[in-house]
Amino acid sequence: MAPGPQGSCYTDPGLHGFKASGERVANLTITIDDEILRRARLRALEQNTSVNSLLRDYLDAFAAAGATWDQATDAILRLSSQARSGRGTRRWTRDELHERR
């Protein structure tokens, strides 16, 4: 299949499967040095898991990071709009803010 408008990093929609729970899943193929894969498998075995599970968990956390950042930003802005504190009258110059003591 030729790469679509997004480029070749996107999976072919025909490569999806389903878990026993009915959840849709996709297969992912990566290219990795044999020695790195060997070491990753050994570390995964030490942790009673698989390289596949480690990659899935990493990608899940990576994909969620943006949403987490956005949620944190929204929470800070919401809290700051509810704050009863004021700015005060003191103003600093850039040099004062960066002055080393």
QUIHUBEL-V174775 format. One record per helix or strand of 3 or more residues. SS is the DSSP state (H for helix, E for strand). FROM is the first residue (numbers start at 1). TO is the last residue. If there is no record, write none. Layout:
# QUIHUBEL-V174775
SS,FROM,TO
SS,FROM,TO
This chain:
# QUIHUBEL-V174775
H,13,15
E,16,18
E,24,26
H,34,46
H,51,82
H,94,97
